[in-house]
């Protein structure tokens, strides 16, 4: 599910911002709820643990 949500968000951001280069985005197990830019690989990492965290934040707003 995380990959599907991230794919939709990336498509929405591309429609609004649009970079002049491709920014790779991967979904990985990180051991913590996080998302970050990696300078080493010049890519974005979305941690699978972040999905539960965002779901909990959403529930709190309801």
C-alpha positions in Angstrom: 0.0 0.0 0.0 2.8 2.4 0.8 4.2 2.3 -2.7 0.8 3.0 -4.2 0.2 6.0 -2.0 3.7 7.3 -2.6 3.2 6.9 -6.4 0.0 8.9 -6.3 1.7 11.6 -4.2 4.7 11.8 -6.6 2.4 12.2 -9.6 0.5 15.0 -7.8 3.7 16.8 -6.9 5.1 16.4 -10.4 1.9 18.1 -11.8 2.5 21.1 -9.4 6.2 21.4 -9.2 8.0 19.3 -11.8 11.7 18.9 -11.6 14.0 19.1 -14.6 15.5 15.7 -13.6 14.3 12.3 -12.3 14.4 11.9 -8.5 14.3 8.2 -7.7 12.0 7.3 -4.8 12.3 4.0 -3.0 10.2 2.4 -0.2 12.4 0.6 2.3 12.3 -0.8 5.8 14.2 1.6 8.0 13.4 0.6 11.6 11.6 3.9 12.3 8.9 6.1 10.8 10.9 8.4 8.5 11.3 9.7 5.0 14.5 11.4 3.8 16.7 12.5 1.0 19.9 10.5 0.5 22.8 12.7 -0.7 24.9 9.6 -1.4 22.4 8.1 -3.9 20.6 11.4 -4.8 17.3 9.7 -4.1 14.3 9.9 -1.7 13.6 7.1 0.7 10.2 6.5 2.2 10.3 4.1 5.1 7.5 1.5 5.3 7.1 2.4 9.0 6.0 5.9 8.0 2.7 4.5 6.7 1.5 3.5 10.1 2.6 6.8 11.6 0.7 8.8 9.0 -2.3 6.6 9.5 -2.2 7.3 13.2 -1.9 11.0 12.6 -4.9 10.9 10.2 -7.0 9.1 12.9 -6.1 11.8 15.4 -7.4 14.5 13.1 -10.8 12.8 12.7 
